Amino acid sequence: MKQKLVEVEPGKWRSDRLSIAPARSDLPRPNIISDIMEPTEQVDGRFYTSKAAFRATGRALGLTEVGNEKVKPKQRTSASREEKARRRETLKIALEKYKAGHRAKHVP
């Protein structure tokens, strides 16, 4: 296998290999997400055309923007040993009743 060398700069050579052109868009400039939006009413009754102002007002009023909230892990209200044992016992009794054929009556 022969390698062809290409002079990059005076005195600097590199192997001539197949290079893949970087992915480029046909668009004349990068995609920029604008802060401008259609007039939208916030809970305070005012209309906002700026996304930043709309979000700031929502946060100030204690609202959560859907899709941006960070979900906190749920914790049991009772994680004590006694509660866990009571839960297991309740489930065990319910399973035994189900295996014995006891079914809850459907209430319309």
GULO-17879 format. One record per residue: residue number from 1; residue in three letters; x, y, z of N, C-alpha, C in turn. Coordinates in pm, whole numbers. Example, Ala and Ser with C-alpha at 12.3 -4.5 7.8 and 13.67 -1.06 7.14 Angstrom:
% GULO-17879
+-----+--------+--------+--------+--------+--------+--------+--------+--------+--------+--------+
! num ! residu !    n.x !    n.y !    n.z !   ca.x !   ca.y !   ca.z !    c.x !    c.y !    c.z !
+-----+--------+--------+--------+--------+--------+--------+--------+--------+--------+--------+
!   1 !    ALA !   1319 !   -569 !    780 !   1230 !   -450 !    780 !   1320 !   -330 !    780 !
!   2 !    SER !   1285 !   -225 !    708 !   1367 !   -106 !    714 !   1290 !      3 !    787 !
+-----+--------+--------+--------+--------+--------+--------+--------+--------+--------+--------+
END
This chain:
% GULO-17879
+-----+--------+--------+--------+--------+--------+--------+--------+--------+--------+--------+
! num ! residu !    n.x !    n.y !    n.z !   ca.x !   ca.y !   ca.z !    c.x !    c.y !    c.z !
+-----+--------+--------+--------+--------+--------+--------+--------+--------+--------+--------+
!   1 !    MET !     84 !   -118 !      0 !      0 !      0 !      0 !     88 !    124 !      0 !
!   2 !    LYS !     70 !    206 !    -99 !    149 !    329 !   -109 !     70 !    443 !    -47 !
!   3 !    GLN !    142 !    529 !     22 !     78 !    648 !     77 !    125 !    769 !     -1 !
!   4 !    LYS !     35 !    855 !    -30 !     67 !    979 !    -99 !     79 !   1088 !      6 !
!   5 !    LEU !    186 !   1164 !      2 !    205 !   1272 !     97 !    167 !   1404 !     34 !
!   6 !    VAL !    107 !   1490 !    115 !     65 !   1622 !     70 !    133 !   1724 !    160 !
!   7 !    GLU !    188 !   1829 !     99 !    253 !   1934 !    177 !    147 !   2031 !    226 !
!   8 !    VAL !    133 !   2041 !    359 !     34 !   2129 !    420 !     91 !   2269 !    434 !
!   9 !    GLU !    211 !   2278 !    484 !    285 !   2404 !    499 !    426 !   2376 !    449 !
!  10 !    PRO !    501 !   2479 !    429 !    640 !   2454 !    388 !    712 !   2370 !    494 !
!  11 !    GLY !    756 !   2254 !    454 !    828 !   2165 !    546 !    738 !   2074 !    627 !
!  12 !    LYS !    602 !   2086 !    615 !    508 !   2002 !    690 !    430 !   1917 !    593 !
!  13 !    TRP !    436 !   1788 !    615 !    369 !   1693 !    527 !    271 !   1609 !    606 !
!  14 !    ARG !    169 !   1564 !    538 !     75 !   1471 !    601 !     32 !   1370 !    497 !
!  15 !    SER !    -19 !   1262 !    547 !    -67 !   1155 !    461 !   -196 !   1201 !    394 !
!  16 !    ASP !   -208 !   1180 !    263 !   -328 !   1217 !    190 !   -430 !   1105 !    210 !
!  17 !    ARG !   -529 !   1129 !    289 !   -631 !   1028 !    315 !   -769 !   1087 !    286 !
!  18 !    LEU !   -861 !    998 !    270 !   -997 !   1041 !    240 !  -1053 !   1117 !    360 !
!  19 !    SER !  -1093 !   1239 !    340 !  -1149 !   1317 !    449 !  -1297 !   1341 !    423 !
!  20 !    ILE !  -1374 !   1333 !    530 !  -1518 !   1354 !    521 !  -1546 !   1499 !    556 !
!  21 !    ALA !  -1619 !   1565 !    470 !  -1651 !   1705 !    494 !  -1742 !   1716 !    617 !
!  22 !    PRO !  -1720 !   1816 !    703 !  -1807 !   1832 !    821 !  -1949 !   1864 !    780 !
!  23 !    ALA !  -2043 !   1822 !    861 !  -2185 !   1846 !    832 !  -2213 !   1995 !    840 !
!  24 !    ARG !  -2267 !   2047 !    735 !  -2299 !   2189 !    729 !  -2444 !   2205 !    685 !
!  25 !    SER !  -2507 !   2308 !    735 !  -2644 !   2337 !    697 !  -2646 !   2425 !    573 !
!  26 !    ASP !  -2755 !   2419 !    500 !  -2772 !   2507 !    385 !  -2821 !   2645 !    428 !
!  27 !    LEU !  -2852 !   2659 !    557 !  -2902 !   2787 !    607 !  -2789 !   2889 !    612 !
!  28 !    PRO !  -2820 !   3017 !    592 !  -2714 !   3117 !    589 !  -2658 !   3154 !    727 !
!  29 !    ARG !  -2726 !   3114 !    834 !  -2678 !   3148 !    969 !  -2726 !   3041 !   1067 !
!  30 !    PRO !  -2672 !   3038 !   1187 !  -2716 !   2937 !   1284 !  -2859 !   2960 !   1332 !
!  31 !    ASN !  -2920 !   2854 !   1381 !  -3056 !   2863 !   1435 !  -3051 !   2929 !   1571 !
!  32 !    ILE !  -3118 !   3038 !   1585 !  -3122 !   3111 !   1712 !  -3267 !   3111 !   1761 !
!  33 !    ILE !  -3286 !   3069 !   1884 !  -3420 !   3069 !   1942 !  -3447 !   3209 !   1996 !
!  34 !    SER !  -3548 !   3269 !   1944 !  -3580 !   3407 !   1977 !  -3651 !   3417 !   2113 !
!  35 !    ASP !  -3638 !   3533 !   2176 !  -3707 !   3559 !   2302 !  -3849 !   3612 !   2276 !
!  36 !    ILE !  -3878 !   3644 !   2152 !  -4008 !   3701 !   2117 !  -4111 !   3589 !   2098 !
!  37 !    MET !  -4233 !   3612 !   2148 !  -4341 !   3515 !   2130 !  -4471 !   3592 !   2109 !
!  38 !    GLU !  -4573 !   3520 !   2068 !  -4705 !   3581 !   2052 !  -4752 !   3631 !   2189 !
!  39 !    PRO !  -4829 !   3740 !   2195 !  -4879 !   3787 !   2325 !  -4956 !   3676 !   2397 !
!  40 !    THR !  -4907 !   3642 !   2515 !  -4965 !   3534 !   2594 !  -4999 !   3586 !   2733 !
!  41 !    GLU !  -5118 !   3551 !   2781 !  -5163 !   3600 !   2910 !  -5108 !   3513 !   3022 !
!  42 !    GLN !  -5053 !   3577 !   3122 !  -5003 !   3508 !   3241 !  -5113 !   3514 !   3347 !
!  43 !    VAL !  -5094 !   3445 !   3456 !  -5193 !   3437 !   3563 !  -5226 !   3575 !   3621 !
!  44 !    ASP !  -5130 !   3666 !   3613 !  -5153 !   3800 !   3670 !  -5242 !   3887 !   3581 !
!  45 !    GLY !  -5286 !   3835 !   3465 !  -5377 !   3908 !   3378 !  -5308 !   3995 !   3274 !
!  46 !    ARG !  -5177 !   4004 !   3277 !  -5103 !   4084 !   3180 !  -5058 !   3997 !   3063 !
!  47 !    PHE !  -5041 !   4058 !   2947 !  -4994 !   3987 !   2829 !  -4844 !   4010 !   2813 !
!  48 !    TYR !  -4772 !   3904 !   2781 !  -4627 !   3912 !   2766 !  -4587 !   3868 !   2625 !
!  49 !    THR !  -4491 !   3940 !   2566 !  -4436 !   3902 !   2437 !  -4292 !   3855 !   2451 !
!  50 !    SER !  -4238 !   3859 !   2572 !  -4103 !   3813 !   2599 !  -4110 !   3683 !   2681 !
!  51 !    LYS !  -4041 !   3581 !   2633 !  -4041 !   3453 !   2705 !  -3975 !   3468 !   2842 !
!  52 !    ALA !  -3867 !   3545 !   2848 !  -3797 !   3564 !   2975 !  -3886 !   3633 !   3078 !
!  53 !    ALA !  -3958 !   3737 !   3037 !  -4047 !   3808 !   3129 !  -4163 !   3719 !   3171 !
!  54 !    PHE !  -4216 !   3640 !   3077 !  -4326 !   3548 !   3107 !  -4283 !   3446 !   3212 !
!  55 !    ARG !  -4163 !   3388 !   3193 !  -4112 !   3288 !   3287 !  -4079 !   3350 !   3423 !
!  56 !    ALA !  -4023 !   3471 !   3422 !  -3987 !   3538 !   3547 !  -4112 !   3567 !   3629 !
!  57 !    THR !  -4219 !   3611 !   3563 !  -4345 !   3638 !   3634 !  -4401 !   3509 !   3692 !
!  58 !    GLY !  -4398 !   3403 !   3615 !  -4448 !   3274 !   3663 !  -4371 !   3225 !   3785 !
!  59 !    ARG !  -4238 !   3236 !   3778 !  -4156 !   3194 !   3892 !  -4184 !   3281 !   4015 !
!  60 !    ALA !  -4201 !   3411 !   3995 !  -4229 !   3502 !   4106 !  -4362 !   3469 !   4173 !
!  61 !    LEU !  -4456 !   3417 !   4093 !  -4588 !   3380 !   4148 !  -4590 !   3237 !   4203 !
!  62 !    GLY !  -4475 !   3168 !   4197 !  -4467 !   3033 !   4252 !  -4516 !   2925 !   4157 !
!  63 !    LEU !  -4526 !   2955 !   4028 !  -4573 !   2857 !   3931 !  -4457 !   2773 !   3881 !
!  64 !    THR !  -4488 !   2656 !   3830 !  -4387 !   2567 !   3773 !  -4413 !   2555 !   3625 !
!  65 !    GLU !  -4313 !   2583 !   3545 !  -4326 !   2570 !   3400 !  -4311 !   2422 !   3366 !
!  66 !    VAL !  -4410 !   2367 !   3302 !  -4410 !   2224 !   3272 !  -4297 !   2193 !   3176 !
!  67 !    GLY !  -4220 !   2093 !   3210 !  -4108 !   2053 !   3125 !  -3975 !   2103 !   3179 !
!  68 !    ASN !  -3977 !   2200 !   3268 !  -3852 !   2253 !   3322 !  -3834 !   2221 !   3470 !
!  69 !    GLU !  -3937 !   2161 !   3531 !  -3926 !   2136 !   3673 !  -3833 !   2018 !   3697 !
!  70 !    LYS !  -3766 !   2020 !   3810 !  -3681 !   1909 !   3850 !  -3760 !   1826 !   3950 !
!  71 !    VAL !  -3785 !   1702 !   3912 !  -3867 !   1615 !   3996 !  -3785 !   1568 !   4115 !
!  72 !    LYS !  -3841 !   1591 !   4234 !  -3774 !   1546 !   4355 !  -3811 !   1400 !   4380 !
!  73 !    PRO !  -3717 !   1321 !   4428 !  -3750 !   1181 !   4454 !  -3854 !   1170 !   4565 !
!  74 !    LYS !  -3950 !   1079 !   4544 !  -4055 !   1062 !   4643 !  -4002 !    978 !   4759 !
!  75 !    GLN !  -4042 !   1016 !   4878 !  -4005 !    940 !   4996 !  -4132 !    900 !   5069 !
!  76 !    ARG !  -4130 !    782 !   5123 !  -4246 !    735 !   5199 !  -4264 !    822 !   5323 !
!  77 !    THR !  -4388 !    844 !   5359 !  -4413 !    924 !   5478 !  -4370 !    849 !   5603 !
!  78 !    SER !  -4374 !    716 !   5593 !  -4331 !    637 !   5708 !  -4235 !    529 !   5660 !
!  79 !    ALA !  -4111 !    542 !   5698 !  -4009 !    446 !   5657 !  -3957 !    367 !   5776 !
!  80 !    SER !  -4031 !    368 !   5886 !  -3984 !    297 !   6004 !  -4003 !    146 !   5988 !
!  81 !    ARG !  -3933 !     68 !   6068 !  -3943 !    -78 !   6061 !  -4084 !   -127 !   6091 !
!  82 !    GLU !  -4146 !    -63 !   6189 !  -4281 !   -105 !   6228 !  -4379 !    -86 !   6112 !
!  83 !    GLU !  -4367 !     28 !   6044 !  -4456 !     56 !   5930 !  -4431 !    -42 !   5817 !
!  84 !    LYS !  -4304 !    -73 !   5790 !  -4272 !   -169 !   5685 !  -4328 !   -306 !   5719 !
!  85 !    ALA !  -4313 !   -348 !   5845 !  -4365 !   -479 !   5887 !  -4517 !   -481 !   5877 !
!  86 !    ARG !  -4582 !   -372 !   5917 !  -4728 !   -364 !   5909 !  -4775 !   -370 !   5763 !
!  87 !    ARG !  -4702 !   -301 !   5674 !  -4735 !   -304 !   5532 !  -4721 !   -445 !   5475 !
!  88 !    ARG !  -4612 !   -513 !   5509 !  -4591 !   -651 !   5461 !  -4702 !   -743 !   5511 !
!  89 !    GLU !  -4739 !   -729 !   5636 !  -4843 !   -814 !   5694 !  -4977 !   -788 !   5625 !
!  90 !    THR !  -5009 !   -663 !   5599 !  -5134 !   -629 !   5530 !  -5136 !   -689 !   5390 !
!  91 !    LEU !  -5025 !   -678 !   5319 !  -5017 !   -736 !   5185 !  -5026 !   -889 !   5189 !
!  92 !    LYS !  -4965 !   -948 !   5289 !  -4970 !  -1094 !   5303 !  -5113 !  -1141 !   5325 !
!  93 !    ILE !  -5187 !  -1071 !   5412 !  -5327 !  -1107 !   5440 !  -5411 !  -1089 !   5314 !
!  94 !    ALA !  -5390 !   -979 !   5242 !  -5466 !   -954 !   5120 !  -5439 !  -1063 !   5015 !
!  95 !    LEU !  -5314 !  -1105 !   5002 !  -5279 !  -1210 !   4907 !  -5343 !  -1343 !   4946 !
!  96 !    GLU !  -5342 !  -1375 !   5075 !  -5403 !  -1500 !   5122 !  -5554 !  -1500 !   5095 !
!  97 !    LYS !  -5620 !  -1386 !   5118 !  -5764 !  -1376 !   5091 !  -5792 !  -1394 !   4942 !
!  98 !    TYR !  -5706 !  -1335 !   4858 !  -5726 !  -1344 !   4714 !  -5710 !  -1489 !   4668 !
!  99 !    LYS !  -5608 !  -1557 !   4719 !  -5584 !  -1698 !   4683 !  -5699 !  -1787 !   4731 !
! 100 !    ALA !  -5763 !  -1746 !   4841 !  -5875 !  -1824 !   4895 !  -6004 !  -1799 !   4817 !
! 101 !    GLY !  -6002 !  -1705 !   4720 !  -6118 !  -1681 !   4638 !  -6200 !  -1560 !   4677 !
! 102 !    HIS !  -6160 !  -1488 !   4777 !  -6234 !  -1369 !   4820 !  -6206 !  -1256 !   4721 !
! 103 !    ARG !  -6313 !  -1198 !   4666 !  -6298 !  -1087 !   4573 !  -6384 !   -970 !   4622 !
! 104 !    ALA !  -6336 !   -851 !   4599 !  -6415 !   -733 !   4636 !  -6534 !   -720 !   4544 !
! 105 !    LYS !  -6647 !   -678 !   4599 !  -6767 !   -661 !   4520 !  -6758 !   -530 !   4442 !
! 106 !    HIS !  -6802 !   -539 !   4318 !  -6801 !   -420 !   4233 !  -6918 !   -329 !   4269 !
! 107 !    VAL !  -6888 !   -205 !   4302 !  -6993 !   -109 !   4338 !  -7006 !    -11 !   4221 !
! 108 !    PRO !  -7125 !     -9 !   4157 !  -7143 !     82 !   4042 !  -7154 !    227 !   4081 !
+-----+--------+--------+--------+--------+--------+--------+--------+--------+--------+--------+
END
